[in-house]
Amino acid sequence: MPRALNAQWHSLSFAALILRQILDKPLDDETPQSRLKQIGMMSVLYYMHQGNQPLNLSNIMELTGLTRGGVAETVDQLIKRNILTETFVKNSMGRGRARQFEISPEIFEKLRAFHVT
């Protein structure tokens, strides 16, 4: 299969997997609106991941136009679901701590299970 088609299938598979992970397993304290925000946020984070952009609050805020609290609220739900992982790194000034995110390796493992060569 041509490389471009592989990338399209991978993106489609990722979107479908995230959709199922979020809609099929609602958390006790979330609303349908919250689930839709999580799906949208994962689309943004996947786009950033594909572009090798660091997944941190500042970059997400810049791309989406959301406030820090708006980003953190949605990202925290994704961490709770184990779709994202979080680490703390030094901030850009080198003095404080900043939250850095990564799409969970388990998500990519599940995608590999669907991949047919």
N, C-alpha and C positions, 0 to 999 in steps of 0.2 A: 504494500500500500504506500502511496506517496506520503512523504513526511508531513505536508500541509494537512492532508486528510487525517493522519494520525493525531495531529494537534487538535483538530476539530472534534474528533471522537473523544479525546481525552477531556476536553473542556465540557463537552456534553455529558460525559459520564460523571465528571466531578459535580456538575450542577445537579444532576439527578440524584446522586448519592447524598449531597448536602440537603436537598429538598426532603428526601425520605428520612434522613437522620433527625431533622428538626420537626417535621410535621407528624411523623409516626410516633415520636416519643416526647410529648409535651411535658414540660416541667410543671410542678404544682402551682408555682407562684407567677406564671406568665400568662399573658393574654394572646389572642390570635394576632394582634398588631405587633406584639413583641416578636413572635415567631417570623412574621414577614420581614421585620427589620433585620433579624438575624440572617435570613436567607439573602437579603440584599447586601448586608455587610460582608458575607462570605464571597459574594460575587466580586465586590471591591477588593477584598483581601487576596483572592485568587489572581485577579488582574495585576495587583501589585507584586505578588509572588512571581508571576510569570515575567514581570519586568525587572526582577532582582532588586526591588525597592525594599528597604527595611520596613518591617511591619511594626511601627511604633505609633503612639498616640498623635504625635505632631504630624507625621506623614499622612496618617489617615484623616486627620482634621483638615489638612491642606487640600487633599483630594476631594473630600466629600462636602466640605463647608459646614460640617457639624461642630458643635461645641465639644470641649473636652469631656464634659459630663455625658453628652449624648453618645459619643464614641465609647466611653468607658462602660456605660450601662449595657450597650449591646454586646461589646466584647466580653464583659464579665459573664453574660449568659452563655456565650460560646465556650468560654473556659470551663464553666460549670458542666457543660455537655461533653467536655473532653474533645471538642473539635479543634480548639486552639490550645496551645501551651504558652505559658508566660515565664519569662525570665527577667531579672532586673540587671541592668547594665548601667554604666556611668552615663550621665546625660552629656549633651553636646559641650557643655562648659567644663566637664570633667570633675565636677564637684558633687553633684547630687546623684540620685538614682532615677532611672527612666525605665518604663515598662517596655519590653520587647516581646513581640508575639511571633509564633510560628504555627503554621497549619500542622496539626498533629500528624506525626508519621503514620499513625494507625489509619488515617483517612487514605493516604497514598498506598498503604498496604492493601486496603480493601479495593482500591482502584486496580491495582496490579492483578488481583484475583479475577477481575472481569476481563482483563486484557487478553485478547486472543492474537497469537502471531501467525 
